Amino acid sequence: MLTLRDGAQIYWETTGNPAGTPLLWLHGGPGTGLLSGGYKRAPDPKSWLIVGLDQRACGRSRPLANEPGFDLSTLQTPALIADLEELRQHLGIERWLVAGGSWGTTLAMAYGQAHPERVTGFVLTAVTDGSRGYVEWISESVERVFPEAWEAYEAASGRAPGQRLLDAYVERLTDPNPRVRDAAAMAWCTWEDAHMSIPHRVAPDLASRDPQFREVYALQVAYSWANNAFLGEQGILDNIHRICHLPAVLIHGRLDISGPVGTARRLHRQWPGSQLVIVEHEGHGGPDMGAALRQAYTDLLPIVCAS
């Protein structure tokens, strides 16, 4: 555990070659934690020093976001970026390749934009950009694809007329009544399972996890989305110029409903140093995405070693 500047603690771990090329993996959510540690399987452990962490207030990090009196403002993206810098300094790493999946791609790019001199490149899977357009798609417009699941999700929010769905969920997920919080978290996770289900090769099963996981996860995601990930209207695109000189591989499933492939294409068009890999038969994850991830690490290794 690393004790941070404000007393919070984050869990971190390393694997691979202690003398290898540093690689930081950022999990999704926000709020999933590292889960089973599958992120370690893709990079060659003989070539890379692989660093993973449970981001602030989730997984094995403490305190958790659903604990009484927790200050949600400490989950704003600039604070998470500062956490990564504290970890880098703690480990004595000068520069590292930054990789991530889903929300982890947004955090990876935001970190790189804040500290481009500390990044050798990016490997980004199931790309998201934190923009208002992305948030509106995933929280409202995707109703057009899953109308039945969305209706249940919307009904469970208890939102008042004119209230944004995300704001209603943040209210319910911070309600003093644990039954209200648990019901909201279950509804949220059931909805997430639905829109991540295509093409049925990946089963997130968020709703089947323990109540504490569901509550921490749902609260962190709802709070982040309700505030456009604290990155402004355009999200990552506003400052893409700060990292577009760095090499990157963007990996995205053609069938990804959770984050349409157009997001990755827009980033690629504005990022001369990037390579876009579209995996035709995958959605928000899957075995073919894993194969593309392994290849990306192999392809970038000589490039980042030479930088």
Stockholm file with secondary structure:
# STOCKHOLM 1.0

chainA/1-307         MLTLRDGAQIYWETTGNPAGTPLLWLHGGPGTGLLSGGYKRAPDPKSWLIVGLDQRACGRSRPLANEPGFDLSTLQTPALIADLEELRQHLGIERWLVAGGSWGTTLAMAYGQAHPERVTGFVLTAVTDGSRGYVEWISESVERVFPEAWEAYEAASGRAPGQRLLDAYVERLTDPNPRVRDAAAMAWCTWEDAHMSIPHRVAPDLASRDPQFREVYALQVAYSWANNAFLGEQGILDNIHRICHLPAVLIHGRLDISGPVGTARRLHRQWPGSQLVIVEHEGHGGPDMGAALRQAYTDLLPIVCAS
#=GR chainA/1-307 SS CEECTTSCEECEEEEECTTSEEEEEECSTTTCCSTTCGGGGSSCTTTEEEEEECCTTSTTSBSCTTSTTCCGGGGSHHHHHHHHHHHHHHHTCSCEEEEEETHHHHHHHHHHHHCGGGEEEEEEESCCCCCHHHHHHHHTGGGGTCHHHHHHHHHHHTCCTTCCHHHHHHHHHTCSCHHHHHHHHHHHHHHHHHHTCTTSSCCCCGGGSCHHHHHHHHHHHHHHHHTGGGSCTTGGGGGGGGTTTSCEEEEEETTCSSSCHHHHHHHHHTCTTEEEEEETTCSSCCHHHHHHHHHHHHHHHHHHHHC
#=GC SS_cons         CEECTTSCEECEEEEECTTSEEEEEECSTTTCCSTTCGGGGSSCTTTEEEEEECCTTSTTSBSCTTSTTCCGGGGSHHHHHHHHHHHHHHHTCSCEEEEEETHHHHHHHHHHHHCGGGEEEEEEESCCCCCHHHHHHHHTGGGGTCHHHHHHHHHHHTCCTTCCHHHHHHHHHTCSCHHHHHHHHHHHHHHHHHHTCTTSSCCCCGGGSCHHHHHHHHHHHHHHHHTGGGSCTTGGGGGGGGTTTSCEEEEEETTCSSSCHHHHHHHHHTCTTEEEEEETTCSSCCHHHHHHHHHHHHHHHHHHHHC
//
